[in-house]
Structures are given as C-alpha cells and as structure tokens.
Amino acid sequence: MCRQPRGAQGVFKACDEDHKGYLSREDFKVAVVMLFGYKPSKIEADSVMSSISPGTSGVLLEEFVKIIRKKKEAQLYQNERRHIFTAFDIRYRGFLTLEDFQKAFRQVAPRLPERTVLEVFSVHTSLTQLTRWKEASSPLSSSPKDLGSGPRL
C-alpha cells in the first residue's frame, strides 16, 4: 500500500522523482495539487518560477518550503475570515445587512463606536446595501477614496 507523503518536505521528495534536488515547473504543479488539492494557474506557476534563485533549474527544497508555508498561512487567514463571516450571517443567506453587521458587533465588541462599525460596513457594501461573502473575503482597503466606492471584487 502506497502512503501519501506528509508535509512539504515529503511532497518535495515525492515530486523530485529523478532526485535532481529541485522541482521543475511541472513537478511544482503536482506538488501543489498534492498539498492543496488544486492545480496552480499559469500566473501562479510563472510567479514561482520567476522567483527562483539564479543559476538553478527549478525550485529548491528550502524555497519550496517557504512558498508552501506562505500559502498555508494565507489559506488559514482565508478560512478564519470565512468562519467569522459565517458567524455573522446568522440567517445563512450568504450576505450581511447593516442590521446583521451591527448586531454581530454589539455582541463581540460592545464598546466599539457605532461610527467605526458603519465605516467598516461601508467599505464592503454595494448599492443593495448587502455585504456578500465574496466582498467580505476581499482585503479591506485602507485608501480613503475607496470608502464610498462600494465593494472591491
């Protein structure tokens, strides 16, 4: 029975079948599929391959481990945001109204000024006054010009 390799190092070794000491572009794609369950886009693969150390033919183990660590951190952050959104969406509608948002903040941060809650909500609202998961999952903009311009998709 074949065991699935564990962790970034195990996957690196499994994907470096020829024991070259690096992962080619195709090896890297297979490794991402093994670790995250999706095939990286051409843009993602290009980004990784353009960042490799000069004089190497692929992604070295140390670089691979750093890349995977960053991807896992980003994935955890995204999962945390999804969990928070789901907790706020008490009616399971897939969006938040201003009333939902205010009620949630009264429960988790009762001393937070109402003005702050309104400003945060305004960053992610559309003309329909709803905040959907797709909008809430995008990073908050710190630019003042974006505050009134609706959701960033």
C-alpha positions as a Python dict, from the first residue, in 0.01 Angstrom:
ca = {
    (1, 'M'): (0, 0, 0),
    (2, 'C'): (146, 337, -108),
    (3, 'R'): (143, 608, 159),
    (4, 'Q'): (80, 970, 73),
    (5, 'P'): (389, 1178, 162),
    (6, 'R'): (337, 1412, 455),
    (7, 'G'): (437, 1776, 474),
    (8, 'A'): (618, 1998, 230),
    (9, 'Q'): (946, 1808, 254),
    (10, 'G'): (782, 1470, 192),
    (11, 'V'): (589, 1605, -106),
    (12, 'F'): (906, 1769, -241),
    (13, 'K'): (1090, 1437, -225),
    (14, 'A'): (800, 1252, -386),
    (15, 'C'): (775, 1503, -671),
    (16, 'D'): (1152, 1515, -729),
    (17, 'E'): (1140, 1167, -881),
    (18, 'D'): (1476, 1197, -1060),
    (19, 'H'): (1645, 1322, -739),
    (20, 'K'): (1757, 1640, -915),
    (21, 'G'): (1740, 1840, -593),
    (22, 'Y'): (1481, 2080, -733),
    (23, 'L'): (1125, 2083, -866),
    (24, 'S'): (1065, 2173, -1228),
    (25, 'R'): (758, 2374, -1323),
    (26, 'E'): (554, 2056, -1375),
    (27, 'D'): (688, 1899, -1053),
    (28, 'F'): (584, 2215, -866),
    (29, 'K'): (230, 2195, -1007),
    (30, 'V'): (198, 1831, -898),
    (31, 'A'): (328, 1920, -551),
    (32, 'V'): (67, 2196, -512),
    (33, 'V'): (-207, 1954, -618),
    (34, 'M'): (-84, 1705, -358),
    (35, 'L'): (-72, 1964, -79),
    (36, 'F'): (-370, 2189, -156),
    (37, 'G'): (-593, 1992, -391),
    (38, 'Y'): (-585, 2234, -683),
    (39, 'K'): (-366, 2288, -989),
    (40, 'P'): (-190, 2625, -975),
    (41, 'S'): (-269, 2870, -1250),
    (42, 'K'): (-17, 2965, -1516),
    (43, 'I'): (25, 3301, -1342),
    (44, 'E'): (99, 3137, -1007),
    (45, 'A'): (346, 2894, -1163),
    (46, 'D'): (513, 3179, -1358),
    (47, 'S'): (543, 3383, -1039),
    (48, 'V'): (710, 3098, -853),
    (49, 'M'): (944, 3008, -1137),
    (50, 'S'): (1050, 3371, -1186),
    (51, 'S'): (1139, 3399, -817),
    (52, 'I'): (1381, 3106, -809),
    (53, 'S'): (1749, 3163, -741),
    (54, 'P'): (1957, 3244, -1049),
    (55, 'G'): (2162, 2952, -1172),
    (56, 'T'): (1908, 2687, -1068),
    (57, 'S'): (1676, 2496, -1295),
    (58, 'G'): (1384, 2481, -1055),
    (59, 'V'): (1255, 2534, -703),
    (60, 'L'): (1497, 2415, -436),
    (61, 'L'): (1369, 2246, -119),
    (62, 'E'): (1429, 2549, 104),
    (63, 'E'): (1247, 2781, -139),
    (64, 'F'): (964, 2530, -177),
    (65, 'V'): (914, 2504, 199),
    (66, 'K'): (896, 2886, 226),
    (67, 'I'): (644, 2907, -58),
    (68, 'I'): (425, 2636, 95),
    (69, 'R'): (443, 2795, 441),
    (70, 'K'): (319, 3127, 296),
    (71, 'K'): (40, 2953, 105),
    (72, 'K'): (-73, 2770, 419),
    (73, 'E'): (-72, 3092, 621),
    (74, 'A'): (-283, 3263, 355),
    (75, 'Q'): (-520, 2966, 349),
    (76, 'L'): (-561, 2978, 728),
    (77, 'Y'): (-633, 3351, 716),
    (78, 'Q'): (-895, 3299, 444),
    (79, 'N'): (-1058, 3018, 645),
    (80, 'E'): (-1067, 3240, 954),
    (81, 'R'): (-1237, 3520, 761),
    (82, 'R'): (-1490, 3274, 618),
    (83, 'H'): (-1563, 3144, 969),
    (84, 'I'): (-1619, 3498, 1101),
    (85, 'F'): (-1847, 3585, 809),
    (86, 'T'): (-2048, 3268, 867),
    (87, 'A'): (-2085, 3354, 1236),
    (88, 'F'): (-2218, 3699, 1143),
    (89, 'D'): (-2455, 3552, 881),
    (90, 'I'): (-2698, 3411, 1141),
    (91, 'R'): (-2977, 3362, 885),
    (92, 'Y'): (-2747, 3171, 641),
    (93, 'R'): (-2834, 3394, 348),
    (94, 'G'): (-2483, 3439, 212),
    (95, 'F'): (-2486, 3813, 275),
    (96, 'L'): (-2497, 4058, 563),
    (97, 'T'): (-2725, 4355, 601),
    (98, 'L'): (-2621, 4657, 802),
    (99, 'E'): (-2852, 4535, 1079),
    (100, 'D'): (-2679, 4192, 1086),
    (101, 'F'): (-2341, 4362, 1097),
    (102, 'Q'): (-2439, 4597, 1380),
    (103, 'K'): (-2594, 4316, 1585),
    (104, 'A'): (-2285, 4099, 1549),
    (105, 'F'): (-2053, 4381, 1655),
    (106, 'R'): (-2272, 4463, 1956),
    (107, 'Q'): (-2221, 4105, 2069),
    (108, 'V'): (-1846, 4070, 2005),
    (109, 'A'): (-1728, 4430, 2057),
    (110, 'P'): (-1993, 4621, 2255),
    (111, 'R'): (-1758, 4916, 2324),
    (112, 'L'): (-1667, 4968, 1960),
    (113, 'P'): (-1808, 5304, 1846),
    (114, 'E'): (-2107, 5277, 1612),
    (115, 'R'): (-1930, 5510, 1368),
    (116, 'T'): (-1645, 5257, 1331),
    (117, 'V'): (-1891, 4975, 1260),
    (118, 'L'): (-2061, 5188, 994),
    (119, 'E'): (-1727, 5278, 833),
    (120, 'V'): (-1617, 4914, 817),
    (121, 'F'): (-1951, 4809, 672),
    (122, 'S'): (-1944, 5090, 414),
    (123, 'V'): (-1618, 4956, 272),
    (124, 'H'): (-1793, 4634, 169),
    (125, 'T'): (-2140, 4742, 68),
    (126, 'S'): (-2297, 4763, -272),
    (127, 'L'): (-2591, 4967, -391),
    (128, 'T'): (-2821, 4700, -250),
    (129, 'Q'): (-2674, 4756, 100),
    (130, 'L'): (-2564, 4395, 129),
    (131, 'T'): (-2224, 4250, 208),
    (132, 'R'): (-2178, 3915, 39),
    (133, 'W'): (-1911, 3657, 122),
    (134, 'K'): (-1713, 3740, -195),
    (135, 'E'): (-1696, 4107, -92),
    (136, 'A'): (-1623, 4034, 274),
    (137, 'S'): (-1344, 3797, 180),
    (138, 'S'): (-1152, 4061, -14),
    (139, 'P'): (-895, 4262, 183),
    (140, 'L'): (-1012, 4586, 337),
    (141, 'S'): (-890, 4893, 156),
    (142, 'S'): (-708, 5150, 360),
    (143, 'S'): (-748, 5414, 94),
    (144, 'P'): (-997, 5689, 189),
    (145, 'K'): (-1110, 5724, -174),
    (146, 'D'): (-1238, 5363, -164),
    (147, 'L'): (-1467, 5416, 137),
    (148, 'G'): (-1759, 5535, -68),
    (149, 'S'): (-1694, 5347, -389),
    (150, 'G'): (-1866, 5020, -300),
    (151, 'P'): (-1724, 4669, -275),
    (152, 'R'): (-1388, 4566, -408),
    (153, 'L'): (-1427, 4242, -601),
}
